[in-house]
């Protein structure tokens, strides 16, 4: 069975319908991703425990004690800016305030 080749109008209709189908499917996928991301973010915000931080205990007044100078950090192969970045990252990742951490040395590897 021999078919006649498509006319230019038929080829144009087939091409346009293909483009329309592709863009409709992209729009549907975009909608599905949007809905799933909103559901996931809603679940994350819903299950985050909210606990009030305990009030710090009052510090009793006492005689002024000499304040010890913070220990010096030995830097090996890095400059002050890089050391400050490393300290900030460690503080952020561990959740420990920077004033409670003690760094003895920082060495580039």
GROMACS elastic network, one bead per residue, 0.5 to 0.9 nm:
[ bonds ]
;  ai    aj funct       b0    kb
    3     6     6  0.87600   500
    4     7     6  0.86356   500
    6     9     6  0.79405   500
    6    10     6  0.58053   500
    6    11     6  0.59926   500
    7    10     6  0.52235   500
    7    11     6  0.62201   500
    7    12     6  0.86117   500
    8    11     6  0.50878   500
    8    12     6  0.60965   500
    8    13     6  0.86483   500
    9    12     6  0.50789   500
    9    13     6  0.62453   500
    9    14     6  0.87098   500
   10    13     6  0.51105   500
   10    14     6  0.62393   500
   10    15     6  0.86613   500
   11    14     6  0.51367   500
   11    15     6  0.61561   500
   11    16     6  0.85834   500
   12    15     6  0.51442   500
   12    16     6  0.60690   500
   12    17     6  0.84909   500
   13    16     6  0.51933   500
   13    17     6  0.60282   500
   13    18     6  0.85367   500
   14    17     6  0.52188   500
   14    18     6  0.62190   500
   14    19     6  0.87995   500
   15    18     6  0.51083   500
   15    19     6  0.63640   500
   15    20     6  0.87307   500
   16    19     6  0.50797   500
   16    20     6  0.61546   500
   16    21     6  0.86039   500
   17    20     6  0.50314   500
   17    21     6  0.61170   500
   17    22     6  0.86067   500
   18    21     6  0.51930   500
   18    22     6  0.62110   500
   18    23     6  0.86937   500
   19    22     6  0.51863   500
   19    23     6  0.62008   500
   19    24     6  0.85173   500
   20    23     6  0.52890   500
   20    24     6  0.60297   500
   20    25     6  0.85993   500
   21    24     6  0.51087   500
   21    25     6  0.61891   500
   21    26     6  0.86394   500
   22    25     6  0.52352   500
   22    26     6  0.62625   500
   22    27     6  0.87139   500
   23    27     6  0.61478   500
   23    28     6  0.86006   500
   24    27     6  0.50622   500
   24    28     6  0.62151   500
   24    29     6  0.86769   500
   25    29     6  0.61548   500
   25    30     6  0.85117   500
   26    29     6  0.51133   500
   26    30     6  0.60863   500
   26    31     6  0.86019   500
   27    30     6  0.50161   500
   27    31     6  0.62110   500
   27    32     6  0.86898   500
   28    31     6  0.50785   500
   28    32     6  0.62514   500
   28    33     6  0.87011   500
   29    32     6  0.50322   500
   29    33     6  0.61560   500
   29    34     6  0.85158   500
   30    33     6  0.51892   500
   30    34     6  0.61306   500
   30    35     6  0.86899   500
   31    34     6  0.50385   500
   31    35     6  0.61833   500
   31    36     6  0.86114   500
   32    35     6  0.52007   500
   32    36     6  0.61664   500
   32    37     6  0.85647   500
   33    36     6  0.51747   500
   33    37     6  0.60340   500
   33    38     6  0.85707   500
   34    37     6  0.52330   500
   34    38     6  0.62330   500
   34    39     6  0.86475   500
   35    38     6  0.52405   500
   35    39     6  0.61947   500
   35    40     6  0.86637   500
   36    39     6  0.50516   500
   36    40     6  0.61108   500
   36    41     6  0.85559   500
   37    40     6  0.51217   500
   37    41     6  0.60650   500
   37    42     6  0.84096   500
   38    41     6  0.51437   500
   38    42     6  0.59484   500
   38    43     6  0.85243   500
   39    42     6  0.50569   500
   39    43     6  0.61642   500
   39    44     6  0.86485   500
   40    43     6  0.50893   500
   40    44     6  0.61918   500
   40    45     6  0.86737   500
   41    44     6  0.50345   500
   41    45     6  0.61825   500
   41    46     6  0.84477   500
   42    45     6  0.52369   500
   42    46     6  0.59885   500
   42    47     6  0.86891   500
   43    47     6  0.61920   500
   43    48     6  0.86721   500
   44    47     6  0.54894   500
   44    48     6  0.63224   500
   45    48     6  0.54790   500
   45    49     6  0.89099   500
   46    49     6  0.82794   500
   47    50     6  0.89978   500
   51    54     6  0.88533   500
   52    55     6  0.87931   500
   53    56     6  0.87374   500
   54    57     6  0.87361   500
   55    58     6  0.88218   500
   56    59     6  0.86973   500
   59    62     6  0.88942   500
   61    64     6  0.87046   500
   62    65     6  0.83322   500
   64    67     6  0.85903   500
   65    68     6  0.89727   500
   67    70     6  0.89819   500
   68    71     6  0.85996   500
   69    72     6  0.86661   500
   70   102     6  0.85416   500
   71   102     6  0.78905   500
   71   103     6  0.81033   500
   71   104     6  0.74402   500
   72   103     6  0.82222   500
   72   104     6  0.70868   500
   72   105     6  0.84450   500
   73   102     6  0.86826   500
   73   103     6  0.59989   500
   73   105     6  0.50661   500
   73   106     6  0.71853   500
   74   103     6  0.84995   500
   74   104     6  0.62715   500
   74   106     6  0.62871   500
   74   107     6  0.81138   500
   75    78     6  0.61170   500
   75    79     6  0.71797   500
   75    80     6  0.79359   500
   75    83     6  0.74369   500
   75   104     6  0.88742   500
   75   105     6  0.57903   500
   75   106     6  0.50868   500
   75   107     6  0.60144   500
   75   108     6  0.83945   500
   76    79     6  0.83145   500
   76   105     6  0.75419   500
   76   106     6  0.61906   500
   76   108     6  0.62625   500
   77   106     6  0.84521   500
   77   107     6  0.61133   500
   77   108     6  0.52702   500
   77   109     6  0.83012   500
   78    81     6  0.81850   500
   78    82     6  0.61524   500
   78    83     6  0.66675   500
   78   106     6  0.78813   500
   78   107     6  0.69958   500
   78   108     6  0.61103   500
   79    82     6  0.55313   500
   79    83     6  0.62937   500
   79    84     6  0.87625   500
   80    83     6  0.50486   500
   80    84     6  0.61103   500
   80    85     6  0.86561   500
   81    84     6  0.51147   500
   81    85     6  0.63050   500
   81    86     6  0.87525   500
   82    85     6  0.50508   500
   82    86     6  0.62538   500
   82    87     6  0.86633   500
   83    86     6  0.50844   500
   83    87     6  0.61887   500
   83    88     6  0.86054   500
   83   106     6  0.68868   500
   83   107     6  0.89489   500
   84    87     6  0.51011   500
   84    88     6  0.61394   500
   84    89     6  0.86131   500
   85    88     6  0.51000   500
   85    89     6  0.61226   500
   85    90     6  0.85967   500
   86    89     6  0.51662   500
   86    90     6  0.61654   500
   86    91     6  0.85683   500
   86   106     6  0.83809   500
   87    90     6  0.52050   500
   87    91     6  0.61402   500
   87    92     6  0.86081   500
   87    98     6  0.74222   500
   87   101     6  0.86557   500
   87   103     6  0.79820   500
   88    91     6  0.50886   500
   88    92     6  0.61047   500
   88    93     6  0.85892   500
   88    98     6  0.71258   500
   89    92     6  0.50723   500
   89    93     6  0.59952   500
   89    94     6  0.84322   500
   90    93     6  0.52605   500
   90    94     6  0.59968   500
   90    95     6  0.81611   500
   90    96     6  0.82477   500
   90    98     6  0.85049   500
   91    94     6  0.54441   500
   91    95     6  0.57155   500
   91    96     6  0.52756   500
   91    97     6  0.58814   500
   91    98     6  0.55129   500
   91   101     6  0.75507   500
   92    95     6  0.51727   500
   92    96     6  0.70450   500
   92    97     6  0.78450   500
   92    98     6  0.84797   500
   93    96     6  0.81011   500
   94    97     6  0.86093   500
   95    98     6  0.89518   500
   96    99     6  0.83799   500
   96   100     6  0.67240   500
   96   101     6  0.70356   500
   97   100     6  0.55311   500
   97   101     6  0.68925   500
   98   101     6  0.53480   500
   98   102     6  0.82960   500
   99   102     6  0.78947   500
  103   106     6  0.74202   500
